[in-house]
């Protein structure tokens, strides 16, 4: 299958690796790709169409060149902390998603897979289980609002123009590369400090659903290759709630001599129910937290 991926960052490159291993032809659409990073993760060069997702004409031109059968839209500004300007945040996340959908329509692409997030859910009780039909609420946050807006816009495009759509709500992701935002940033920093022999300060979530990038990439690939899709919204997480104690224990198991303390903890978040993705897509995460961190560290040592 010919697939175009917007965004050649952590999730995009790991998804490209998963898809190329399955025999798919992958092309990135990215404003400033890092060829060395792509090569490290995927194991080979991947074609890149350079362009800005806010530029509809560039997206249309790129899709006309590649003629993808599926577009995976991952490029975005991730996490509320990275969005300092409301207007710019909506341009990068919401308007760009509209551009991607319109380019898909104009070029006749039959399937669109979109990166949504666990942040769309209103539930904050760690004892709650977030299902695809759980209430959503932006809580006046630009990132959350932009992602909820994307879901509504893309559902409308899908219904009006017969585009097969998968809205994938991601848990907090960690893995090899500089995580742009979200819960994975703190885990990444803790790993880097531990590898450098520095004391580790855990500025993590009290509880959160974490998923390793390789597991997430597998879930995305399954959504690409499952057709017809019985639903258009799927949670992709680990299926487990990770506590700060779990993060500390996993790091201690890998770095037993490291000095560790707790810093500013982000309020607890619930875990996501992944039953729908398991039954409809065949999604089954492989990596527990310690195994994921060990694999991540092995990737860092390989660079």
N, C-alpha and C positions, 0 to 999 in steps of 0.2 A: 504494500500500500504506500502511496505517496502522501507524506505527512509534512505539514509546515508547523513549526513551533515558534510562537512569539516569545522571546526571552531566552537567552542562553546562559542563565545563571544556575544556581544550585539545582532546582527542580527540572529546568529545561534540559540541562546536559545529562542528568541521570535518566530522564525520560528518553532522550535520544539514544543513549546506550541501550536501554531496554528494548526500544523499537528496532534499532539496527541489528541487535542480536536475534530478533525475530524475523529478520529479512526485509524490513520496511526501508523505504527510501526517505530519509529525513533531511529537511532544509530548515535552517533557522531564519527568523526575521528578527534582527536585533540592531540597535543603534550603535553600540560600542562593544562588540564581542571580544572575548579573550581567546584567541586560537590555541594558545598553550594549554589553557584550562580545559577547553573542549577536547583537545587531543588526549589529555591525561585521563579524563573521565570516560570518554567514548572509546578511546583506543585508536582513533584515526581522525583525520580531518572530516569535518561535516560542512557542506556548502552553507554559506550565509548570504542572505539578501540584507544589505544594510539599509535601514530605514527607521523612521520614527512612527510609533503606533498612533500618534496623534495626527498623522498625515494620511488621509484616506486614499489619495492618489497613489502614494507609495505602496500602501497595502494592496491596492488593486493591481498595480503593476507587478508586485512581487508574486501575487497569486496567479496572475496570468502567465508569468514565467514558469513557475513551479508546477502549476496545475494540480494542486493537492486534492486528494479525496477526503482528507480530514484536516482541520486546523485545530491546534491546541493553543488556546490563548492563556499564557502564563505571565507575560510581561505586565508589571504593575509596580506601584510604590507600596511596599509592604509594611503594615503596622502603623499605628497612630503616631508613634514617636518620630517617624520619618516624614510625616506630612505637616509642615509648618505653615503652609498656605492653603486655605480652604479651596480657593479657585483652582490652583495648580493641582491639588490632590484630586479633585473631580475631573480635571482635564486628563490626567494620566490614567486614572482608573476607570471612570465611568464613560467619558467621551471616547476614549480610545477603544473601549469594549464595543461601543456603538459603531465605531469605524470598522472594527474587525467584523462585526455582524453584517454590516452593509457591504463590505468587500466580499465576504462569503456569499452573500446574495447575488451580487453583481457578477461574480465569476462562476457561479453554479456549483460551489463546493457543497457536498451533500451532508457533511457532518461537522459539528463544532463541539469541542470539549473545552470547558471553561473552568479556570481555577477560582473557586470561591473559598470560603473560610469558616472555621468554627466560630469566628467572631460575630457572625450574623445572628447567632442565637441570643435570646434575651436571658436565658437561664445562667445563674452564677452560683447556685448551690452545688457544692462538690458532690453531694449525695444524689444529685439529679442525673438522669441519663438522657443525653441529647439525641433525639430521633429526628429524622428528616422532616417530620410534621410538627416538631416542637416550635413554639412561638419564636419569631425573630423580631429584633428591635435594634435600631442603630445606636441608641443611647447617646444621641447628639455627638457621635464621633465620626469624623470624616471618613476614616478607613471603613468602618462598619457600614456607614450609609452608602458609600460608593459601591461596596460589594453587594449590598441588598439591591441597590439600583440596577446593577449589572444583571442580577438574576431576573428581575422583572422585565428589563429590556430584552434580554436574550430569550426568555420564554415567549415574549410577544413576537419576536422575529421568527422563532421556531414555528409557532402556530400559524402565522400569516404566510410564511414562505416555505413551509414544509422542509425545514432543516432539522435533521436529527440532532438532538442536543443532550449533552451530559453536563450538569452542573455539579462539580466535585468540591465538597466542603472539606478542606484540608485541616488536619490537626497541626499542632506546632511541629515544624520539621527541623531536623538537624542533619548535618552531613558535611562531606568534604567540599569546602569553599567558604567564602565569607557570606554567611547568612545575612540577608539584607534587612530583616526585621522579624519581629515576632518572638515567641518564647525560645527559639533555638539560639538566639544571640548569646544569652547568658551561659548556656551549656557550651557553646563554642569557645567563649572566653575562658571558662573554667578549664577546658581541655588544653587550650593553648598555654595557660599559666602552669598547669601541672606538667606538661611536657617540657617547659622551660625551667622546671625546678623551683618555681615561685610559689609562695603561699596562695591558696585559692580562696577567694571570697565568693560564696554562692549568692548571686543576686537573681534567683530563679523564682518561678511560680511556687506557691505553697502546694498546689496540686494542678496538674495539667495533663492533657492527652498529648503525648509525644509520638512522632513517627519518624523512623529513619528514612533518609532520602531514597534509598534503594527500594524499600517497601512501597513508598509513595509512588515512585516511578512505575513499579509493577502494577499498582492499582490504576494509574492513568492509562497504561498500555492496555489493560483489560477493558477499560471503558471504550478505548478506540476500537478494539476488535470485537466487542460484543454488539451485535445488531440482529434484530431490532432491540433497542433498550426498553425494558418493561417500565422504567421510571426515568425521570430526567434529573433527579437529585439524589446524590449518594454521599454519605459520610466516608471519608478515608482517614482512618486513624489507626492506632495500635490496638484499640479495643480494651486498653487498660489505662487506669489512672496512675500517673507517676507523681509521687510526692517528693518533697525536698529531701526526705530521708532516703528515698530510692536513689536519687541523684548522688547524694553523698556516699551511700554504700557502694554504688557502681564505681565511682571514681576512686574510693579507698581500695576496692578490690584490684584495680588496675595500677594505682599509685599508692601502695601501702604506707610509704614514708612521708607523703605529702602533708603539709599543714593546711588545715581547712577550717574556715569559719563561715558564718552566715551573715550576709549583708542585708540589703533591703529586699524583702520578699514581696512579690506581686500577689494580690489576693487570689484565692483558689478559684480554679475553673473546673467544670464538670468534664466527664469523659463522654465521647460520642459512641452511640450505638452503631456498629458496623455490620449488623445482621443483613441489611438490605444488600450491601456491596458483596458480602460473602455469598449470599444465595443467588443474586442476579449476575454478578461478574466473576464469581469464583475467587474473590479476593481473600487472601489469608496472609497477614503480615508474618514475616519470618524472624525478624530481629527483636529480641528483648533489649532493654536499655543497655545493659552491660555489653552484650554482644554487638550492638550497634556502635557503641563508643569504641570498642576494641577495633572494629572494622574501620571506623572513621580515623582512628589513630594510625592504623596500618596504611591508609591512603595518604595521610600527611607525611608519614615516613618514606613513602614511595616517591614523593615529588622531587 
